[in-house]
Amino acid sequence: MQHFDLIIVGGGLAGASLALALRDSALRVALVEAQPPRRPDGWDARIYAVSPANVAFLDAIGAWRHLDRQRIAPIAAMKVFGDAGGALEFSAYETGVADLGCILESSLVACELWEGLKRQSNLALFIGQKPAALEFRDEVAVLRLADGETLSAALLVGADGRDSWVREAAGLPAHNRHYGEKGVVANFATDRPHRNIAWQWFGDDGVLAYLPLPGQRMSIVWSAPDALADELCQLSPEALCERVELAGRGVLGKLDLLTPAQAFPLRLMRVPEIVARRLALVGDAGHGIHPLSGHGINLGFQDAQALADRLLASKAWEDIGDLRFLQGYQRARREEITLMQTTTDALRRLFAAPSPLLRPLRNLGLNFTNRLPVAKSVLVRYALGGF
């Protein structure tokens, strides 16, 4: 049996960034990952909006400075449109910041994080391995891998996604509500320059976002009802471009498909307790939200930073797997996670409601907020710091 201070199961963005954040610590860390990331040919269809706060986190752990700037698009402004004339705009210039965030490919960040992990002296990588059994003892968590190897640690971290094996093996309940929607993603070349503006439309056919990519390219995230999402994925490239052009009011002109459309089911997932004795959850293992806000990966990075900060501040005599120690991490994350889950769920319910009485009210709310500089500033400042 190999013993460590910390075992992380899952080497996605949250798990990898947590491990890298601990690179200068005295902690002995193990990372278990069945399939390390790789770069696709061309452009990755899985795109994320990373907030300035999380750009700073990635920079602090040594990853951001090595990313190819030609694959990153800053967000200069955001334009949000309701389904009956409502509109809300945010501008980096008016807010007094360089940008509202950055759009970049998931695999771009993941592969750079892994480059750092490969050079990390206090880290043991268990690549191509899957967990098979988990046992919690008084002093350690014991993880048996599929090949029979056994690891132990004072703390085990589940960073293995929304269908977390760790969460289920530990018996932590997760309450799911399926939206009956899928997130459709694809990349396009555009006829008109996007000027680093992100667009979002709320409509009867879901929520569509245009996210700027470098050059005259953009990515969509279309949160659409299941039947429509399936239909979009089955369209020919030409028909899909026409459908996305029409839904986006033609703001970027003619589109040409760069990557095939992919879809993933959407659900709200609440996990009442993201810690237990010798266990902590980070990223999608501990929460799931609607993608209309773009907050998902940002919440995961903030989980990783909060837990890393807690571990780095621990004293040599402290038991990092003790429940009281871990509850400090849970308290630090609970407010933001709950707020983002509640807000995004309420927005989706509000605009999905077919009531003719709600339609003018929700659009009036967008227009009213757009005319209140103080309210807009609060929203943007929160997004810059936490989303």
C-alpha positions in Angstrom: 0.0 0.0 0.0 1.3 3.4 -1.0 0.5 6.2 1.5 0.0 9.9 0.6 -1.3 13.0 2.4 -3.9 13.6 -0.4 -5.4 11.5 -3.2 -7.3 13.3 -6.0 -9.6 11.1 -8.1 -10.2 12.9 -11.4 -7.7 14.9 -13.5 -10.1 17.2 -15.2 -9.8 21.0 -14.9 -10.8 21.1 -11.2 -8.8 18.1 -10.1 -5.7 19.1 -12.1 -5.7 22.7 -11.0 -6.1 21.6 -7.3 -3.0 19.3 -7.7 -1.0 22.0 -9.4 -1.9 24.6 -6.7 -0.2 22.3 -4.2 3.0 22.0 -6.2 5.1 24.0 -3.6 3.6 22.4 -0.5 5.1 19.6 1.6 2.0 17.5 0.9 2.5 14.2 -0.9 -0.2 14.1 -3.6 -1.6 11.3 -5.8 -3.7 11.9 -8.8 -5.8 9.1 -10.3 -7.1 9.6 -13.9 -8.3 7.1 -16.4 -7.9 9.2 -19.5 -5.6 12.3 -19.5 -6.6 15.2 -21.9 -5.4 15.5 -25.4 -5.8 18.2 -28.1 -8.1 17.6 -30.9 -7.4 18.4 -34.5 -8.6 21.9 -35.3 -10.7 23.6 -32.7 -12.2 22.0 -29.6 -16.0 22.3 -29.5 -16.0 22.4 -25.7 -15.4 26.1 -24.9 -15.4 27.8 -21.6 -15.7 31.4 -20.4 -13.1 31.9 -17.7 -13.6 34.9 -15.4 -10.8 37.3 -14.5 -10.6 35.9 -11.0 -9.9 32.5 -12.4 -7.4 33.8 -14.9 -5.6 35.1 -11.9 -5.8 31.7 -10.2 -4.5 29.9 -13.3 -1.7 32.4 -13.5 -0.8 31.9 -9.9 -0.4 28.2 -10.3 1.8 28.7 -13.4 -0.6 27.6 -16.2 -1.9 30.8 -17.8 1.4 32.3 -18.9 2.1 29.2 -21.1 -1.2 29.2 -23.0 -1.2 30.1 -26.7 -2.7 33.6 -26.8 -3.8 33.1 -30.4 -6.3 30.5 -29.1 -7.8 32.9 -26.5 -10.5 35.6 -27.1 -11.1 38.3 -24.5 -14.7 39.4 -23.9 -15.1 43.1 -24.5 -18.9 43.2 -24.1 -21.9 41.1 -23.5 -25.4 41.6 -25.0 -28.3 39.7 -23.6 -31.8 39.7 -25.3 -35.1 38.6 -23.9 -38.0 37.1 -25.9 -40.1 40.2 -26.2 -37.8 43.2 -26.7 -35.9 43.1 -23.4 -32.1 43.8 -23.6 -29.2 44.1 -21.2 -25.6 45.1 -22.1 -22.3 44.9 -20.2 -19.1 46.6 -21.4 -15.6 46.1 -20.1 -14.8 49.7 -21.0 -17.7 51.2 -19.1 -16.9 49.0 -16.1 -13.3 50.1 -16.1 -11.7 46.7 -16.6 -9.6 45.2 -19.4 -12.1 42.5 -20.2 -15.1 40.7 -18.8 -13.4 37.3 -19.1 -11.8 35.1 -21.7 -13.1 32.4 -24.1 -10.9 29.4 -24.6 -10.9 25.7 -25.4 -11.3 23.2 -22.5 -8.5 21.0 -23.9 -6.1 24.0 -24.2 -6.3 24.6 -20.4 -6.4 20.9 -19.5 -3.3 20.0 -21.5 -1.3 22.9 -20.1 -2.3 21.9 -16.5 -1.1 18.4 -17.2 2.2 19.6 -18.5 2.7 21.2 -15.1 1.6 18.1 -13.3 4.2 16.0 -15.2 7.0 18.2 -13.7 5.5 18.3 -10.2 7.9 16.7 -7.7 5.5 16.0 -4.9 2.9 14.4 -7.2 2.5 10.7 -8.2 0.3 10.2 -11.3 -1.7 7.0 -11.7 -2.6 7.3 -15.4 -5.0 4.9 -17.1 -6.3 3.8 -13.7 -9.9 3.6 -12.4 -11.0 3.4 -8.8 -12.5 0.1 -7.8 -13.2 0.3 -4.0 -13.2 2.9 -1.3 -12.9 2.5 2.5 -12.8 5.1 5.2 -10.9 4.2 8.3 -10.3 6.3 11.4 -6.9 7.6 10.2 -7.0 7.2 6.5 -9.1 6.8 3.3 -8.1 3.6 1.4 -8.6 3.5 -2.3 -8.2 0.3 -4.3 -7.6 0.7 -8.0 -8.9 -1.6 -10.8 -5.4 -3.1 -11.3 -5.3 -4.1 -7.6 -2.9 -1.4 -6.4 -4.0 0.2 -3.1 -3.5 3.8 -2.0 -4.2 5.5 1.3 -4.3 9.1 2.4 -5.5 11.4 5.2 -7.8 13.0 2.6 -9.4 11.8 -0.6 -10.8 14.4 -3.0 -13.5 13.5 -5.6 -13.0 15.6 -8.7 -14.5 13.0 -11.1 -17.4 14.9 -12.6 -21.1 15.0 -12.2 -21.5 11.2 -12.3 -18.9 11.0 -9.6 -17.9 7.5 -8.6 -16.3 8.9 -5.4 -19.5 10.7 -4.4 -21.6 7.5 -4.9 -19.0 5.2 -3.2 -18.9 7.5 -0.2 -22.7 7.6 0.1 -23.1 11.4 -0.3 -26.5 12.1 -1.8 -27.0 14.2 -4.9 -30.4 15.7 -5.8 -30.9 15.9 -9.5 -33.6 17.7 -11.5 -33.3 17.2 -15.3 -34.3 20.3 -17.4 -35.4 18.2 -20.4 -32.8 20.1 -22.3 -29.4 19.5 -23.9 -26.5 21.9 -24.4 -25.6 21.9 -28.1 -22.1 23.1 -28.8 -20.4 23.7 -32.1 -17.8 26.2 -33.7 -18.3 28.4 -36.7 -16.4 30.7 -39.0 -18.2 34.0 -39.3 -18.8 36.4 -42.2 -18.7 39.4 -40.0 -16.2 40.3 -37.2 -17.6 39.7 -33.7 -15.5 42.5 -32.1 -15.1 40.3 -29.0 -18.7 40.6 -28.1 -20.7 37.7 -26.5 -24.3 37.5 -27.4 -27.1 35.6 -25.6 -30.8 35.2 -26.6 -33.6 33.8 -24.4 -36.4 32.4 -26.6 -39.1 29.8 -26.9 -36.5 27.4 -28.3 -34.1 27.7 -25.3 -31.1 29.9 -24.6 -28.5 30.5 -27.3 -25.1 32.0 -26.7 -22.6 33.2 -29.3 -19.1 33.2 -27.7 -16.2 34.9 -29.6 -13.2 32.9 -30.6 -9.9 34.3 -32.0 -10.2 35.7 -35.5 -13.6 35.5 -37.3 -14.7 32.4 -35.4 -17.3 31.8 -32.7 -18.7 29.0 -30.6 -22.3 28.4 -29.7 -23.9 26.9 -26.6 -27.5 26.3 -27.3 -29.5 25.1 -24.3 -32.4 23.6 -26.3 -35.3 21.2 -25.5 -34.3 17.6 -26.0 -36.2 17.1 -29.3 -34.7 20.3 -30.8 -31.2 19.5 -29.6 -31.4 16.1 -31.2 -32.7 17.6 -34.4 -29.8 20.2 -34.5 -27.2 17.5 -34.1 -28.7 15.6 -37.1 -28.8 18.5 -39.5 -26.4 18.8 -42.4 -23.6 21.4 -41.9 -25.4 23.8 -44.3 -28.8 23.4 -42.6 -27.2 23.8 -39.1 -25.5 27.0 -40.1 -28.8 28.4 -41.5 -30.6 27.5 -38.3 -28.0 29.1 -36.1 -27.8 32.2 -38.3 -31.6 32.6 -38.0 -31.6 32.0 -34.2 -28.8 34.6 -33.8 -30.7 37.2 -35.8 -27.9 37.2 -38.4 -25.6 39.4 -36.2 -22.4 37.7 -37.6 -23.7 37.1 -41.1 -23.2 33.8 -42.9 -21.7 31.0 -40.9 -19.5 28.0 -41.9 -19.3 25.0 -39.6 -15.9 24.3 -38.2 -16.8 21.4 -35.7 -19.7 19.0 -35.7 -22.5 19.8 -33.2 -22.4 17.8 -30.0 -25.0 17.7 -27.2 -25.0 16.9 -23.5 -28.0 16.6 -21.1 -28.6 19.5 -18.7 -29.6 19.1 -15.1 -29.5 20.9 -11.8 -27.6 19.0 -9.2 -27.5 19.9 -5.5 -25.2 18.0 -3.1 -26.2 19.0 0.4 -22.8 18.1 1.9 -19.6 18.3 -0.2 -17.4 17.1 2.7 -17.4 14.1 5.0 -14.7 12.7 7.2 -11.6 12.1 5.0 -13.5 13.3 1.9 -14.1 16.5 -0.1 -15.7 17.1 -3.5 -14.6 19.7 -6.0 -16.0 20.8 -9.4 -18.9 19.0 -11.0 -18.7 16.2 -8.5 -20.1 18.7 -5.9 -22.6 20.7 -8.0 -24.3 21.2 -11.3 -25.9 24.3 -12.8 -27.6 25.4 -16.0 -24.9 26.7 -18.4 -26.7 29.9 -19.3 -24.4 31.9 -17.0 -21.2 30.3 -18.0 -20.3 29.8 -14.4 -19.8 26.0 -14.3 -16.1 25.7 -14.8 -15.5 28.9 -12.8 -17.2 27.4 -9.8 -14.9 24.4 -10.2 -11.7 26.5 -10.3 -12.9 28.4 -7.2 -13.5 25.1 -5.4 -9.9 24.1 -6.2 -8.5 27.4 -5.1 -10.5 27.4 -1.8 -9.5 23.9 -0.9 -5.9 24.5 -1.9 -5.8 27.6 0.2 -7.2 25.7 3.1 -4.6 22.9 2.7 -1.7 25.3 2.2 -2.6 27.2 5.4 -2.8 24.0 7.5 -0.3 23.3 10.2 1.9 20.3 10.3 0.0 18.9 13.3 -3.4 19.3 11.7 -5.4 16.4 10.4 -6.5 17.6 6.9 -9.1 14.8 6.7 -10.8 15.8 9.9 -14.4 16.8 9.3 -14.0 20.0 11.3 -11.1 21.0 9.1 -13.0 20.3 5.9 -16.1 22.1 7.0 -14.1 25.3 6.7 -13.8 24.6 3.0 -17.5 23.8 2.7 -18.5 27.0 4.4 -16.2 29.0 2.1 -17.9 27.5 -1.0 -21.5 27.1 0.1 -22.8 30.7 -0.4 -21.5 31.1 -4.0 -22.6 27.7 -5.1 -26.1 28.1 -3.7 -26.4 31.6 -5.1 -25.4 30.5 -8.7 -27.6 27.4 -8.6 -30.6 29.4 -7.4 -30.0 32.3 -9.8 -29.4 30.3 -13.0 -32.3 28.0 -12.2 -34.7 30.9 -11.5 -33.7 32.6 -14.8 -34.2 29.5 -16.8 -37.6 28.9 -15.2 -38.6 32.5 -15.7 -37.9 32.5 -19.4 -39.1 29.0 -20.0 -42.5 29.8 -18.5 -45.1 30.0 -21.3 -47.4 32.4 -19.4 -48.2 35.5 -21.6 -48.4 37.6 -18.4 -44.7 36.8 -17.5 -43.3 37.6 -21.0 -43.6 41.5 -20.7 -42.6 41.5 -17.1 -39.3 39.5 -17.5 -38.4 41.7 -20.5 -39.2 44.8 -18.6 -36.9 43.6 -15.9 -34.0 43.3 -18.4 -34.6 46.8 -19.7 -35.0 48.3 -16.2 -31.7 46.7 -15.1 -30.0 48.0 -18.2 -30.9 51.6 -17.3 -29.5 51.3 -13.8 -25.7 51.8 -13.9 -25.2 50.9 -10.3 -27.1 47.6 -10.6 -25.2 46.7 -13.8 -21.9 47.5 -12.1 -22.7 45.2 -9.1 -23.6 42.4 -11.5 -20.4 42.8 -13.5 -18.1 43.2 -10.5 -19.6 40.0 -9.0 -19.0 38.2 -12.3 -15.4 39.4 -12.5 -14.6 38.2 -9.0 -16.5 35.0 -8.8 -17.8 33.5 -12.0 
